[in-house]
Amino acid sequence: MAYEITTEELKTKITNNEDYLLIDVLSPESYEARHVPTAVNIPNGPELVKKVDEMNIPKDREIIAYCTSATCGTSPAAAQALEKAGYTNVAHYKDGLAGWQDAGYDFE
């Protein structure tokens, strides 16, 4: 089961330039409007796992999925799909865009 990370944990990973893949699973329009720094946009759906597979990243690399907020079910669904596909180090940033904004951090 995917584990949850906090806003502060994600901020530390970004600041320390750690090795992870941060995925914004929202629409391209949402991503263009604002997204967490370092995030790539892969909308949740049937193509999610295929697109991650095409990136040729190791199955044990940390992958972090996020959506809008703790009440959004999109990123937990994406994390679950990645785990079913054999990715073993999947996290869910449950607070998403709302948590990032509430912490006062900048978006890209």
ROLUM-343565 format. One record per residue (C-alpha): residue number from 1; residue in three letters; x, z, y. Coordinates in steps of 0.001 Angstrom, whole numbers, padded with zeros to 6 digits, always signed. Layout:
N
+-----+------+---------+---------+---------+
| seq | type |      xx |      zz |      yy |
+-----+------+---------+---------+---------+
| NUM |  ala |       X |       Z |       Y |
...
+-----+------+---------+---------+---------+
This chain:
108
+-----+------+---------+---------+---------+
| seq | type |      xx |      zz |      yy |
+-----+------+---------+---------+---------+
|   1 |  met | +000000 | +000000 | +000000 |
|   2 |  ala | +001257 | -000886 | +003463 |
|   3 |  tyr | +002499 | +002037 | +005494 |
|   4 |  glu | +001664 | +002688 | +009132 |
|   5 |  ile | +004156 | +002841 | +011950 |
|   6 |  thr | +003627 | +004347 | +015367 |
|   7 |  thr | +004151 | +002841 | +018784 |
|   8 |  glu | +007330 | +004871 | +019216 |
|   9 |  glu | +008692 | +003762 | +015842 |
|  10 |  leu | +008065 | +000122 | +016734 |
|  11 |  lys | +009609 | +000543 | +020186 |
|  12 |  thr | +012730 | +002044 | +018560 |
|  13 |  lys | +013006 | -000895 | +016143 |
|  14 |  ile | +012778 | -003362 | +019024 |
|  15 |  thr | +015237 | -001441 | +021207 |
|  16 |  asn | +017752 | -001125 | +018351 |
|  17 |  asn | +017329 | -004790 | +017369 |
|  18 |  glu | +016590 | -003780 | +013774 |
|  19 |  asp | +015980 | -006344 | +011035 |
|  20 |  tyr | +012220 | -006826 | +010713 |
|  21 |  leu | +009571 | -009485 | +011130 |
|  22 |  leu | +006830 | -008527 | +013589 |
|  23 |  ile | +003679 | -010601 | +013176 |
|  24 |  asp | +000870 | -010838 | +015710 |
|  25 |  val | -002031 | -011812 | +013429 |
|  26 |  leu | -004413 | -012663 | +016262 |
|  27 |  ser | -005342 | -016102 | +017592 |
|  28 |  pro | -002793 | -018337 | +019321 |
|  29 |  glu | -004757 | -017864 | +022552 |
|  30 |  ser | -004429 | -014097 | +022342 |
|  31 |  tyr | -000724 | -014407 | +021541 |
|  32 |  glu | -000151 | -016681 | +024539 |
|  33 |  ala | -001948 | -014229 | +026821 |
|  34 |  arg | +000194 | -011268 | +025724 |
|  35 |  his | +002101 | -010018 | +022729 |
|  36 |  val | +004549 | -007306 | +021759 |
|  37 |  pro | +008184 | -008360 | +022325 |
|  38 |  thr | +009867 | -010055 | +019329 |
|  39 |  ala | +006518 | -010880 | +017702 |
|  40 |  val | +005764 | -014224 | +016123 |
|  41 |  asn | +002217 | -015496 | +015916 |
|  42 |  ile | +000802 | -016138 | +012476 |
|  43 |  pro | -002985 | -015739 | +012618 |
|  44 |  asn | -004526 | -013937 | +009673 |
|  45 |  gly | -006206 | -016276 | +007261 |
|  46 |  pro | -005568 | -018478 | +004255 |
|  47 |  glu | -002312 | -019860 | +005703 |
|  48 |  leu | -000705 | -016490 | +006551 |
|  49 |  val | +001203 | -015962 | +003311 |
|  50 |  lys | +002181 | -019637 | +003109 |
|  51 |  lys | +003654 | -019536 | +006617 |
|  52 |  val | +005590 | -016340 | +005890 |
|  53 |  asp | +006834 | -017840 | +002600 |
|  54 |  glu | +008046 | -020910 | +004518 |
|  55 |  met | +010252 | -018622 | +006643 |
|  56 |  asn | +012315 | -017911 | +003500 |
|  57 |  ile | +012745 | -014243 | +004245 |
|  58 |  pro | +013626 | -011794 | +001478 |
|  59 |  lys | +010615 | -010198 | -000213 |
|  60 |  asp | +012008 | -006743 | +000666 |
|  61 |  arg | +012519 | -007408 | +004394 |
|  62 |  glu | +010384 | -005205 | +006598 |
|  63 |  ile | +007297 | -007043 | +007828 |
|  64 |  ile | +005098 | -005404 | +010457 |
|  65 |  ala | +001619 | -006755 | +011213 |
|  66 |  tyr | -000514 | -005858 | +014223 |
|  67 |  cys | -003741 | -006843 | +015926 |
|  68 |  thr | -005686 | -005438 | +018893 |
|  69 |  ser | -006167 | -001733 | +018165 |
|  70 |  ala | -006736 | +000960 | +015563 |
|  71 |  thr | -010331 | -000246 | +015122 |
|  72 |  cys | -009319 | -003837 | +014332 |
|  73 |  gly | -009272 | -004661 | +010627 |
|  74 |  thr | -007277 | -007878 | +010896 |
|  75 |  ser | -003754 | -006502 | +010538 |
|  76 |  pro | -004561 | -004246 | +007560 |
|  77 |  ala | -006052 | -007295 | +005821 |
|  78 |  ala | -002935 | -009337 | +006624 |
|  79 |  ala | -000664 | -006560 | +005337 |
|  80 |  gln | -002656 | -006389 | +002122 |
|  81 |  ala | -002394 | -010169 | +001630 |
|  82 |  leu | +001378 | -010018 | +002102 |
|  83 |  glu | +001688 | -007220 | -000439 |
|  84 |  lys | -000398 | -009164 | -002952 |
|  85 |  ala | +002030 | -012055 | -002436 |
|  86 |  gly | +004943 | -009854 | -003490 |
|  87 |  tyr | +006316 | -008581 | -000183 |
|  88 |  thr | +007411 | -005004 | -000809 |
|  89 |  asn | +008181 | -003563 | +002638 |
|  90 |  val | +005010 | -004196 | +004633 |
|  91 |  ala | +003940 | -002045 | +007568 |
|  92 |  his | +000847 | -001973 | +009702 |
|  93 |  tyr | +001188 | -001140 | +013401 |
|  94 |  lys | -002301 | +000269 | +013650 |
|  95 |  asp | -002430 | +000865 | +017417 |
|  96 |  gly | -001697 | -002792 | +018164 |
|  97 |  leu | -001925 | -004251 | +021641 |
|  98 |  ala | -003967 | -001318 | +022934 |
|  99 |  gly | -001393 | +001237 | +021780 |
| 100 |  trp | +001466 | -000761 | +023269 |
| 101 |  gln | -000362 | -000995 | +026588 |
| 102 |  asp | -001366 | +002683 | +026554 |
| 103 |  ala | +002296 | +003636 | +026098 |
| 104 |  gly | +003130 | +001664 | +029253 |
| 105 |  tyr | +005355 | -000886 | +027520 |
| 106 |  asp | +005682 | -004451 | +028718 |
| 107 |  phe | +004287 | -007454 | +026910 |
| 108 |  glu | +005882 | -010852 | +026597 |
+-----+------+---------+---------+---------+
